[in-house]
């Protein structure tokens, strides 16, 4: 019952994508169901008419007329099949696009934490693959069943005119065919489920062997053979498992279909023998009987295959349905983010724990950031700095505790409104291989003077205006070497582009997670000076391992083992003989 509901839900969604194309395809299926029955009837009439004309030396005009109709029906069927394929391809394109868009929107509604869990990648890969391979197939199989059922009804009537037992005998053949299709579907689904993780691993290793990013170390450490060996082992293990399953299914299918064919032609032979003894059956009727039994065999086989494919595809599509039924875990509030932050950010007893880890990463953290204040967060690797920022950005939902902006819980904000006013630069920023200006503005369309002014201002603040002007097509220069005509940037230049992307936004709050990790100390100092100017009157929170940059901050938060252990100004903390003072002194020794 659950599957039937799923089938018709899928059918409604496909019809909604393009009702006109679907209606045209359904009509063609009906016509293609009727035409073979008419052709069988006509061929018997043609042969009988020709036989009578030859035996009785009559005119053959009627036979020629029937031949003309037969030819017309064959041509019509050829045209309809061609048109059906074109329309099905067009519908498939629309359906795959619509469903892909639904998956993208679903992913966007999921918490960023979703991407931190490996089993979610398995679910996502299954959903995407099932969409491409099986997305609209269930609907096409349903139409095929409808077509063959209509065709079968006509054939049953023709067979009934020969003998009333024929339809029942032939319809029984669908039972073994359905059983074998169900066994085949389950074996393919089990194989797919068992191989999802290993296939994803093989795909990852394959991408490493082909990627520019890994090419340097592949050559430096001579690791190509190591990765090829791992990829080869997984590839052939999966391939051999698939081969064994396919061979077993092919053997079962051969036995079953051979039995069906022998049964059908055994029945045909019996009726030919009986008819020959009685001498009452005409030659055209024998031909019609032969074709009717053959077409019945094909229709029963097609129906059983379509039902088997629907069963198999339903097993796969339930993975897609399960993924789409996952609850949206990102905040979905309706509150607009304030145009101007007045009170600031308040964090109370914040705790966070990854679902796959036994211990808390953040433990009972509480603090207040005043509006317009600049905060530096420091600490050793693994102390929880980046995790805290991701919680403040709403990327990670707190395990417990609260986060408020101007007294409003973070979860109450409208997602789009929050993202328009709160921006960030991460250490693992994206390198979009598109043009410079597209990298910066992303969602804003080019051409507006206001946009050009914002672009110019953002480039100047981040200090990329001079090197952008030296590029072949300035702001319209393609970045990266993945596509023709692209220009590769240095790591520091890419990082400046990422900073410019944040500067472009009309933000009220900005988070900077080690924004200058890939630039030299002089450039870092210049960027921080510019950032301080740009963020005047705005709330800024930045993470930095270079504690000299923290002099620019109003206050410094020191993280240790997931706890906030110290907070204060640079001067206060350097005189407190605590963790910050120790870290600062150790770094200062490198410059003496």
C-alpha positions in Angstrom: 0.0 0.0 0.0 2.9 2.3 0.8 4.5 1.7 -2.5 1.2 2.3 -4.4 0.9 5.6 -2.7 4.5 6.4 -3.6 3.9 5.5 -7.3 0.9 7.7 -7.6 2.7 10.6 -5.8 5.5 10.3 -8.3 3.0 10.1 -11.1 1.3 13.3 -9.9 4.7 15.1 -9.7 5.6 14.1 -13.2 2.3 15.2 -14.6 2.6 18.5 -12.8 6.0 19.1 -14.5 4.5 19.0 -18.0 0.9 18.0 -18.3 0.7 18.5 -22.0 3.7 16.3 -22.8 2.5 13.7 -20.4 -1.0 13.7 -22.0 0.6 13.3 -25.5 2.7 10.4 -24.4 -0.3 8.7 -22.7 -2.4 9.1 -25.9 0.4 7.6 -28.0 0.6 4.6 -25.7 -3.1 4.0 -26.2 -2.8 4.2 -29.9 0.3 1.9 -29.9 -1.8 -0.6 -27.8 -4.6 -0.8 -30.4 -2.5 -0.8 -33.6 -0.9 -4.3 -33.2 -4.3 -5.9 -32.7 -5.7 -4.3 -35.8 -2.6 -5.4 -37.8 -3.1 -9.0 -36.7 -6.7 -8.9 -37.7 -5.9 -7.3 -41.0 -3.1 -9.7 -41.9 -5.5 -12.6 -41.5 -8.0 -10.9 -43.7 -5.3 -10.1 -46.4 -4.1 -13.7 -46.5 -7.7 -15.1 -46.6 -8.6 -12.6 -49.3 -5.6 -13.5 -51.5 -6.2 -17.3 -50.9 -9.8 -17.0 -52.0 -8.9 -14.9 -55.0 -6.3 -17.4 -56.2 -8.5 -20.4 -55.5 -11.6 -18.9 -57.2 -9.8 -16.8 -59.8 -11.4 -13.6 -58.3 -10.2 -10.0 -58.4 -7.6 -9.1 -55.8 -8.7 -5.4 -55.3 -10.0 -6.1 -51.8 -6.7 -7.8 -50.8 -4.7 -4.9 -52.2 -6.9 -2.4 -50.3 -6.3 -4.3 -47.1 -2.6 -4.4 -47.8 -2.6 -0.6 -48.2 -4.3 -0.2 -44.8 -1.8 -2.6 -43.2 1.1 -0.6 -44.6 -0.5 2.6 -43.4 -0.8 1.2 -39.9 2.8 0.1 -39.9 4.0 3.6 -40.9 1.7 5.2 -38.3 3.2 2.9 -35.6 6.8 3.8 -36.7 5.9 7.6 -36.5 4.2 7.2 -33.1 7.2 5.3 -31.7 9.6 8.0 -32.9 7.4 10.8 -31.5 7.0 8.9 -28.2 10.8 8.6 -27.8 11.3 12.3 -28.4 8.5 13.3 -26.0 9.8 10.9 -23.3 13.3 12.4 -23.6 11.9 15.9 -23.3 9.8 14.9 -20.3 12.8 13.1 -18.7 14.9 16.3 -19.0 12.2 18.4 -17.3 11.6 15.9 -14.6 15.3 15.4 -13.8 15.8 19.1 -13.7 12.8 19.6 -11.4 13.8 16.8 -9.0 17.4 17.9 -9.0 16.3 21.4 -8.1 14.2 19.9 -5.3 17.3 18.1 -3.9 19.4 21.2 -4.1 16.7 23.2 -2.2 16.4 20.3 0.3 20.2 20.4 0.8 20.1 24.1 1.3 17.4 23.7 4.0 19.5 21.1 5.9 21.9 22.0 8.7 25.5 22.3 7.7 26.0 19.5 10.2 24.4 17.2 7.6 27.6 17.4 5.5 29.8 16.5 8.5 28.4 12.9 8.7 29.7 10.2 6.2 26.5 8.2 6.1 24.7 11.3 4.9 27.0 11.4 1.9 26.0 7.7 1.2 22.3 8.7 1.4 22.9 11.7 -0.9 24.8 9.7 -3.5 22.0 7.1 -3.6 19.4 9.8 -3.9 21.2 11.6 -6.8 22.0 8.4 -8.6 18.5 7.1 -8.3 17.1 10.3 -9.6 19.3 10.2 -12.7 18.7 6.5 -13.4 15.2 5.8 -12.1 13.6 9.3 -11.7 10.9 9.1 -14.4 11.3 5.4 -15.2 8.6 4.3 -12.8 6.0 6.5 -14.7 7.2 5.2 -18.1 6.9 1.7 -16.8 3.3 2.4 -15.6 2.4 3.7 -19.0 4.0 0.6 -20.6 1.9 -1.6 -18.4 -1.2 0.4 -19.4 -0.3 0.1 -23.1 0.4 -3.7 -22.9 -2.8 -4.3 -20.8 -5.0 -2.6 -23.5 -3.1 -4.5 -26.2 -3.5 -7.7 -24.2 -7.2 -7.2 -23.8 -7.6 -7.0 -27.6 -5.4 -10.1 -28.1 -7.4 -12.0 -25.5 -10.5 -11.3 -27.5 -8.9 -12.5 -30.7 -7.7 -15.7 -29.0 -11.1 -16.2 -27.5 -12.5 -16.4 -31.0 -10.3 -19.4 -31.6 -10.9 -21.1 -28.3 -12.2 -19.9 -24.9 -9.4 -21.6 -23.0 -6.6 -19.8 -24.8 -6.7 -16.5 -22.9 -6.6 -18.2 -19.5 -3.8 -20.6 -20.4 -1.6 -17.7 -21.7 -2.4 -15.3 -18.9 -1.0 -17.9 -16.4 2.4 -17.4 -17.9 2.7 -14.0 -16.2 3.2 -15.7 -12.8 6.7 -17.2 -13.3 7.8 -14.1 -15.1 6.7 -11.9 -12.2 8.5 -14.1 -9.7 11.8 -14.0 -11.6 11.6 -10.2 -12.0 11.0 -9.7 -8.3 14.0 -11.9 -7.4 16.1 -9.9 -9.9 15.0 -6.6 -8.6 15.8 -7.5 -5.0 19.3 -8.8 -5.9 20.1 -5.6 -7.8 18.9 -3.4 -4.9 20.8 -5.4 -2.3 24.0 -5.1 -4.4 23.5 -1.4 -4.9 23.0 -0.8 -1.1 26.0 -2.9 -0.2 28.3 -1.1 -2.7 27.3 2.5 -2.0 30.1 3.2 0.4 32.8 1.4 -1.6 31.7 3.0 -4.8 31.9 6.4 -3.2 35.4 5.6 -2.0 36.5 4.4 -5.5 35.0 7.5 -7.0 37.0 9.7 -4.5 40.3 7.9 -5.3 39.6 8.2 -9.0 39.0 11.9 -8.6 42.3 12.2 -6.8 44.2 10.5 -9.6 42.7 13.0 -12.1 42.7 16.2 -10.0 45.1 19.1 -10.3 45.1 19.6 -6.5 46.6 16.2 -5.9 48.9 16.1 -8.9 51.9 17.8 -7.0 52.0 15.4 -4.1 51.3 12.5 -6.3 54.5 13.2 -8.1 56.5 14.4 -5.1 55.7 11.3 -3.0 55.4 8.9 -5.9 52.0 7.9 -4.6 50.3 7.2 -7.9 50.8 3.4 -7.7 49.5 3.3 -4.1 46.2 5.0 -5.1 45.8 3.0 -8.3 46.2 -0.2 -6.3 43.5 0.8 -3.9 41.2 2.0 -6.7 41.8 -1.2 -8.7 41.0 -3.4 -5.7 37.7 -1.7 -5.0 36.8 -1.4 -8.7 37.3 -5.1 -9.5 35.7 -6.2 -6.2 32.5 -4.3 -7.1 32.7 -5.3 -10.7 33.0 -9.0 -9.9 30.1 -8.8 -7.5 28.0 -7.2 -10.1 29.0 -9.8 -12.7 28.0 -12.7 -10.4 24.6 -11.1 -9.7 24.0 -10.3 -13.4 25.0 -13.9 -14.4 22.7 -15.4 -11.9 19.8 -13.2 -13.0 20.5 -13.8 -16.7 20.5 -17.6 -16.1 17.2 -17.5 -14.2 15.7 -15.3 -16.9 16.8 -17.6 -19.7 15.3 -20.7 -18.1 12.0 -18.9 -17.4 11.6 -17.3 -20.8 12.6 -20.5 -22.5 9.8 -22.3 -20.6 7.3 -19.6 -21.6 8.3 -19.8 -25.3 8.1 -23.6 -25.4 4.7 -23.4 -23.7 3.3 -20.9 -26.2 4.5 -22.8 -29.2 3.3 -26.0 -27.8 -0.2 -24.5 -27.6 0.1 -23.2 -31.1 1.2 -26.6 -32.4 -1.8 -28.3 -30.7 -4.3 -25.9 -32.3 -2.6 -26.2 -35.7 -2.9 -30.0 -35.5 -6.6 -29.8 -34.4 -7.4 -27.3 -37.1 -5.7 -29.4 -39.8 -7.7 -32.4 -38.7 -11.0 -30.5 -38.9 -10.0 -28.6 -42.1 -12.2 -25.7 -41.0 -9.5 -23.2 -40.2 -8.2 -20.9 -43.0 -4.5 -20.1 -43.6 -5.0 -16.5 -42.6 -6.5 -17.6 -39.3 -3.4 -19.8 -38.7 -1.2 -16.8 -39.3 -3.4 -14.6 -37.1 -3.3 -17.2 -34.3 0.5 -17.5 -34.6 0.9 -13.7 -34.4 -1.7 -13.3 -31.6 0.1 -15.9 -29.4 3.5 -14.4 -30.2 2.2 -10.9 -29.4 0.5 -12.2 -26.3 3.8 -13.7 -25.2 5.6 -10.4 -25.8 2.9 -8.4 -24.0 3.0 -10.7 -20.9 6.8 -10.5 -20.9 6.7 -6.7 -21.2 4.1 -6.4 -18.4 6.1 -8.7 -16.1 9.3 -6.8 -16.9 7.6 -3.5 -16.3 6.1 -4.7 -13.0 9.5 -6.1 -12.0 11.2 -2.8 -13.0 8.7 -0.8 -11.0 9.4 -3.1 -8.0 13.1 -2.7 -8.5 12.9 1.1 -9.1 10.7 1.5 -6.1 13.3 0.0 -3.9 15.8 2.5 -5.3 13.4 5.5 -5.3 12.5 4.9 -1.7 16.0 6.1 -0.9 15.3 9.3 -2.7 11.9 9.6 -0.9 13.6 8.9 2.4 16.2 11.6 1.7 13.5 14.1 0.7 11.5 13.2 3.9 14.5 14.2 6.1 13.4 17.1 8.3 14.8 20.5 7.4 17.1 21.2 10.3 18.1 24.7 9.5 16.3 27.5 11.3 13.1 28.5 9.5 12.0 31.5 11.5 10.2 34.6 10.1 11.9 37.4 12.1 13.8 39.9 9.9 17.3 40.6 11.1 17.8 44.1 12.5 19.0 46.8 10.0 21.3 48.0 12.8 22.4 45.8 15.6 21.9 47.7 18.9 22.3 45.3 21.8 24.7 42.8 20.3 25.1 39.1 20.6 24.4 37.1 23.7 25.5 33.5 24.2 24.2 31.6 27.3 25.4 28.1 28.4 26.2 27.1 24.8 27.1 23.4 24.4 27.7 21.6 21.2 28.4 17.9 20.4 28.8 16.2 17.0 26.3 13.4 16.6 29.1 10.9 15.9 31.3 11.9 18.8 31.0 10.9 22.4 32.2 14.2 23.9 31.1 17.8 23.8 33.2 20.2 21.6 31.8 23.3 23.3 31.0 23.3 27.0 28.8 25.8 28.8 30.1 28.9 27.0 28.6 32.2 27.9 29.5 35.7 26.8 28.1 39.0 25.4 29.4 40.9 22.4 28.3 44.5 22.3 27.1 46.0 19.1 30.0 47.5 17.1 32.6 45.6 19.1 35.5 43.8 17.5 36.3 40.4 19.1 39.3 38.2 18.6 39.0 34.5 19.4 42.3 32.7 20.0 43.3 29.2 21.2 45.3 26.2 20.2 44.1 23.9 17.4 41.1 21.8 18.4 40.1 24.3 21.2 36.6 24.9 19.6 37.1 28.3 17.9 35.8 27.4 14.5 33.0 25.3 15.9 31.9 28.3 18.0 31.8 30.6 15.0 29.7 28.0 13.0 27.2 27.9 15.9 27.1 31.8 15.9 26.4 31.7 12.2 23.6 29.1 12.5 25.5 26.5 10.6 25.6 24.2 13.6 22.5 23.9 15.9 23.5 24.1 19.5 23.1 20.9 21.5 21.9 23.1 24.4 22.0 26.7 25.4 21.0 29.8 23.5 22.3 32.4 21.0 20.6 35.7 20.6 21.1 38.7 18.3 19.5 41.9 19.9 17.6 39.6 22.2 16.1 37.5 19.4 16.9 33.8 19.3 19.0 32.9 16.3 16.4 30.2 15.3 13.7 32.8 15.0 15.4 34.7 12.1 14.3 34.4 8.5 17.2 32.5 6.9 17.6 34.9 3.9 17.4 38.0 6.1 20.0 36.6 8.5 22.4 35.8 5.6 22.0 39.2 4.0 23.2 40.9 7.2 25.7 38.4 8.6 28.7 37.5 6.5 31.9 35.4 7.0 35.2 34.5 5.6 36.5 31.0 6.3 40.0 29.6 6.2 38.7 26.8 3.8 37.1 29.4 1.5 35.8 28.4 -1.9 37.7 29.0 -5.1 34.9 29.5 -7.6 36.3 29.0 -11.1 34.2 31.8 -12.6 35.1 35.4 -13.3 36.6 37.7 -10.7 33.5 39.9 -10.4 31.2 36.9 -10.3 33.4 35.5 -7.5 32.7 38.6 -5.5 29.0 39.4 -6.2 27.8 35.8 -6.7 24.0 36.3 -6.7 23.8 39.9 -7.9 23.4 40.4 -11.7 25.9 42.6 -13.4 25.1 45.9 -15.2 23.7 48.0 -12.3 25.8 51.0 -11.5 25.2 50.6 -7.8 26.6 47.0 -8.1 29.7 48.4 -9.9 30.3 50.9 -7.2 30.0 48.2 -4.5 32.4 46.0 -6.4 35.0 48.8 -6.8 34.7 49.7 -3.1 35.0 46.0 -1.9 38.1 45.4 -4.1 39.8 48.5 -2.8 39.1 47.6 0.8 40.5 44.1 0.4 43.4 45.3 -1.6 42.8 43.4 -4.8 42.0 46.4 -7.1 45.6 46.7 -8.3 46.2 43.1 -9.3 42.7 42.8 -10.8 43.5 45.7 -13.1 46.5 43.8 -14.3 44.5 40.7 -15.3 43.8 40.2 -19.1 40.1 41.1 -18.8 40.2 42.8 -15.4 37.1 41.9 -13.4 35.7 39.7 -16.3 38.8 37.5 -16.2 38.1 33.8 -15.8 39.8 32.4 -12.7 41.3 28.9 -12.4 42.7 26.6 -15.0 39.8 24.2 -15.3 38.4 26.1 -18.3 40.0 27.6 -21.3 41.5 31.1 -20.9 41.5 30.9 -17.1 44.1 32.5 -14.9 45.4 30.8 -11.8 45.9 33.0 -8.7 48.3 32.5 -5.8 46.9 31.2 -2.5 47.1 34.7 -1.0 45.3 36.2 -4.0 42.5 33.7 -3.8 42.1 34.5 -0.1 41.9 38.2 -0.9 39.1 37.4 -3.4 37.3 35.5 -0.6 37.7 38.5 1.8 36.4 40.8 -1.0 33.3 38.6 -1.3 32.5 39.2 2.3 33.3 42.9 2.1 30.8 43.2 -0.9 27.9 42.4 1.4 25.9 45.1 3.2 26.7 43.3 6.5 26.0 44.2 10.1 28.0 41.4 11.6 31.1 39.8 10.1 33.0 36.6 11.2 36.5 36.0 10.0 37.9 32.5 10.6 41.6 33.0 10.1 41.1 35.2 7.0 44.8 36.0 6.6 46.3 32.6 7.1 47.7 32.5 3.5 49.0 36.0 3.3 52.3 37.4 4.4 52.6 39.4 7.7 52.8 42.8 6.0 49.7 42.1 3.9 48.0 40.7 7.0 48.7 43.9 8.9 47.4 46.0 6.0 44.2 43.9 5.6 43.5 44.1 9.4 43.9 47.9 9.3 41.5 48.1 6.4 39.1 45.7 8.1 39.1 47.8 11.2 38.2 50.9 9.1 35.5 49.0 7.2 33.9 47.4 10.3 33.7 50.7 12.3 30.2 50.7 13.7 29.8 47.0 12.7 30.2 43.9 14.9 33.3 41.9 13.9 34.5 38.5 15.3 37.8 37.1 14.0 39.9 34.0 14.7 43.7 34.4 14.3 46.7 32.3 15.2 48.9 35.4 14.8 48.3 37.1 18.1 49.8 40.4 17.0 46.6 40.9 15.0 44.6 40.8 18.2 45.9 44.2 19.2 43.3 45.6 16.9 40.5 43.9 18.8 38.4 45.5 21.6 38.4 42.2 23.5 40.0 38.8 23.1 38.3 35.5 24.0 40.7 32.6 24.8 39.4 29.1 24.1 40.8 26.0 25.7 39.4 22.4 25.4 36.0 23.7 24.3 35.7 26.2 27.2 36.0 30.0 27.3 38.8 30.4 29.8 39.8 34.1 29.5 38.5 37.3 28.1 39.7 40.9 28.1 41.8 43.4 26.1 45.3 42.6 24.8 46.8 44.7 27.6 44.7 43.1 30.3 45.5 39.5 29.1 49.2 40.0 28.6 49.5 41.2 32.2 47.4 38.4 33.7 50.0 35.6 33.3 47.3 33.3 31.8 47.1 31.2 28.6 47.0 34.2 26.3 50.1 35.8 27.8 52.0 32.5 27.5 50.9 32.1 23.8 51.8 35.7 23.0 55.2 35.4 24.6 56.0 32.2 22.7 55.1 33.8 19.4 57.0 37.0 20.2 60.2 35.0 20.7 60.2 34.2 17.0 60.6 37.9 16.1 63.4 38.7 18.6 
